[in-house]
C-alpha cells in the first residue's frame, strides 16, 4: 500500500464466478476499501469458459473461482484457498422436501436444470447418477445463468446443483431450499489464478485481501 501511495491509483481487473461472487470477493473488496482508496477494481462475473477466454485475451488480471485443469497447466500462477462442495437445491414448495429418506432415484421424475455439457460440474453430476445405477439426466434446459436458473427454480419443480456457499446465500434470502443429497464426485477447489509474471503492488494487495478474507471468515 505504501508503494501504491507513491504511484497513485491502480486498476485490477478481476473475473469471478458465482461461487466466489456471493461471499469471498465482496468480503475482499470491503477489506480493500477500508485499507485504501488507491486500488480500483473492475469486476466481471461469468462462467469459467468466459473468464478464461477473457484472461487469455489479457482482459483480466485475476480469476477468482473454482479451479479446473486449466489452472494447473503450468503457464499461470495458481493458489487454492478452500473447498466448497456442491448441493442440490429446489424451491421452498417442492414436493421432495417432504420426502423421507430422500435418494437420488427420487429425483428422476423431476426436471433438471443442468450446467452445459463438457463442463466439470456436468461430468460430476452425470457420474453421480451413474454411480447410483441411474442413467445421466436429460436436461430440461442447459443453463449457466444464475438469474435464469433462480427464476426457473421458483416457477417450476426443477432441481439445480450449485455451490454450498451460493446455496447458503440464496436460502438465507428465502429463495430456495437445499436437499439432503451429495454428489459422489465433486470438482476442484476455490482459488485464484493470475499471470505468471511479476505481481504489481495493486494485484498483490488484492491477493492478500482474498487470503485474509478466507482466514478470518472462511465460507461454509
Secondary structure by P-SEA (a helix, b strand, c coil): caaaaaccbbbbbbbbcccccccaaaaaaaaaaaacccbbbbbbbbcaaaaaaaaaaccccccccccccccccccbbbbbcbbbbbbbbbcccccccccccccccccccccccccccccaaaaaaaaaaaaacccccccccccccaaaaaaaaaaccbbbbbcaaaaaaaaaacccccccccccbbbbbbbcccccccccaaaaaaaaaaaaaaaacccc
